[in-house]
């Protein structure tokens, strides 16, 4: 797919493998040093004095730093949070990396993570203040890319356990995230960050298609 096509098998570990290892390692460090990891590497609200944050008792107080736009995506709130994101990253990211090559895949993932972070900063600046962690913005973007790249590939849902074409699955999760964000259901979940990751991914996919 253009000059950036570079097969992951050609030179060392794939981007998927590196991301899985980095996220796993970061979670282990987070378990050992939860305070410093959240304080310095979670995504904290922009331009807000730390003492103004109404945080739960025991949560470390941090402030925004530029590197958090990327580092937050390597931290997770629980083992289940990590496991779900990494499973989706592996399942839906692997065929994309094989198809696009490692360079384009890495560019797509990083830009979508950054876009999700930017949207989250905007949302928390007008609402409740809390640090953000998780790779979900990038993961949702991979789901969108998979649905666009392989629209008629069937996906077997767990709940409910029915097969669904990828293109319909992407529409369903997008609508669910939009409704959840507007209605305020599932408090503590960065719905608009997920949607922003998908929108950045959509913009990239359409741009690359035009260039082809």
Secondary structure, 3 states (H helix, E strand, C coil): CCCCCECHHHCCCCHHHHHHHHHHHHHHHHHHCHHHHHHHHCECCCCCCHHHCCCCCCCCCCCCCCCHHHHHHHCCCCHHHHHHHHHHHHHHHHHHHHHHEHHHHHHHHHHHHHHHHHHHHHHHCCCCCCCECCCHHHHHHHHHHHHHHCCCCEEECCCCCCEEEHHHHHHHHHHHHHHHHHHCCCCCCCHHHHHHHHHHHHHHHHHHHHHC
